[in-house]
Amino acid sequence: MSFWRALLGRSAPAKPDLDALFSLPSAAVTLHAASGLRPVGTGSVAFRASEGAAFAELERDVTALLNAGEGPPVEQTTDDYGYTWLVVRSSDPAARSTEAAPDITGLVTDLHAVNSTLEANGYGPSLLCSLVGFTDGERSLALVYLYKRGTFYPFAPTGGGQRRDNALELQVEAAIGDDLPLEKDRSRWFPVYGAPGL
């Protein structure tokens, strides 16, 4: 089979590697050093909700799992394209009361739990992406994980409209290229304007 893929110029689709999410804390340190961007303490997971009672029960289970701790509740929203977003906020009270960066490690663990639970229950094909937000007080950035590609890319919206800061995205790509598996095909750096958690 690999001979035919090579002959036709096709490659096997990348497998999702949810453990790649655990590389985000080290990438956050690199990102802060290179550009001054720090985690905002919010992340989200986007998926296409299925119809039926089984999926609704699974959504309740995921939300209950994350809300079982002492942290703030998980918020659920639906965007204009019909995707459901589960928004997770850092539960580190020290980060909320000081200038310290929010607990990105705990946030990543929660995002991994959401993705893993959906995947384990057969809803992996419904997963779109996960993102973690960053800011330096003036600029916003999301590191977006594409579930079906197993890669990350930077997304930097600018202004109030639907424009992007391409220069910042390329700067971030160069800075964290050794920390995260980055998406090489820039045509797949889809805009996620107005995404919860950004």
Residue pairs with C-beta under 8 A, 6 or more apart in sequence:
2 12
5 11
5 12
13 148
14 148
14 149
14 150
14 151
15 150
16 119
16 124
16 127
16 147
16 148
16 149
16 150
17 150
17 181
18 112
18 115
18 116
18 119
19 112
20 145
20 150
20 151
20 152
20 180
20 181
21 108
21 111
21 112
21 115
21 130
21 145
22 108
22 112
23 179
23 180
23 181
24 104
24 108
24 132
24 143
24 180
25 104
25 105
25 108
26 179
27 143
27 176
27 179
27 180
28 38
28 39
28 101
28 104
28 132
28 134
30 175
30 176
30 178
30 179
31 37
31 134
31 143
31 172
31 175
31 176
32 38
32 101
34 171
34 172
34 175
34 176
35 136
35 168
35 171
35 172
35 175
36 136
37 134
37 135
37 136
37 139
37 141
37 172
38 101
38 134
38 135
38 136
39 90
39 101
39 102
39 104
39 107
39 132
39 133
39 134
40 102
40 133
40 134
40 135
41 89
41 90
41 92
41 95
41 96
41 101
41 102
41 103
41 104
41 107
42 87
42 88
42 89
42 90
42 107
42 132
42 133
42 196
42 197
42 198
43 87
43 88
43 107
43 108
43 110
43 111
43 130
43 131
43 132
43 133
43 197
44 85
44 86
44 87
44 88
44 111
44 130
44 131
44 195
44 196
44 197
45 85
45 86
45 88
45 111
45 114
45 115
45 118
45 127
45 129
45 130
46 79
46 83
46 84
46 85
46 127
46 128
46 129
46 130
46 131
46 192
46 195
47 83
47 84
47 86
47 118
47 123
47 126
47 127
47 128
48 82
48 83
48 84
48 126
48 128
49 55
49 59
49 78
49 82
49 83
49 84
49 126
50 123
50 126
55 123
58 117
58 118
58 121
58 123
59 76
59 84
61 117
62 74
62 86
62 113
62 114
62 117
62 118
63 73
63 74
63 76
63 86
65 113
65 117
66 74
66 86
66 88
66 110
66 113
66 114
67 73
67 74
69 91
70 91
71 89
71 90
71 91
71 106
71 110
72 89
72 91
74 86
74 87
74 88
75 86
75 87
75 196
76 84
76 85
76 86
76 87
77 84
77 85
77 87
77 196
78 84
78 85
79 85
79 194
79 195
79 196
83 128
85 195
85 196
85 197
86 114
87 196
87 197
88 107
88 110
88 111
88 114
88 197
89 107
90 96
90 102
90 103
90 104
90 106
90 107
91 103
91 106
92 100
92 102
92 103
92 106
94 100
95 101
95 102
95 103
96 102
104 132
107 132
108 132
111 130
111 132
114 130
115 127
115 130
115 147
118 124
118 126
118 127
119 127
124 147
127 147
127 148
128 147
129 144
129 145
129 146
129 147
129 192
130 144
130 145
130 147
131 142
131 143
131 144
131 145
131 155
131 192
131 195
131 197
131 198
132 142
132 143
132 197
133 140
133 141
133 142
133 197
133 198
134 140
134 141
134 142
134 143
135 141
139 156
139 158
139 165
139 168
140 156
140 157
140 198
141 154
141 155
141 156
141 168
141 169
141 172
142 154
142 155
142 156
142 192
142 195
142 197
142 198
143 152
143 153
143 154
143 155
143 172
143 176
143 180
144 152
144 153
144 154
144 155
144 189
144 190
144 192
145 151
145 152
146 152
146 153
146 183
146 188
149 183
149 188
150 181
151 181
151 182
151 183
151 184
152 180
152 181
152 182
152 183
153 169
153 173
153 182
153 183
153 186
153 188
153 189
154 168
154 169
154 172
154 173
154 176
154 189
155 164
155 169
155 189
155 190
155 191
155 192
155 198
156 164
156 165
156 166
156 168
156 169
156 172
157 163
157 164
157 165
157 191
157 193
157 198
158 164
158 165
158 168
162 191
162 193
164 191
169 189
173 182
176 182
183 189
192 198
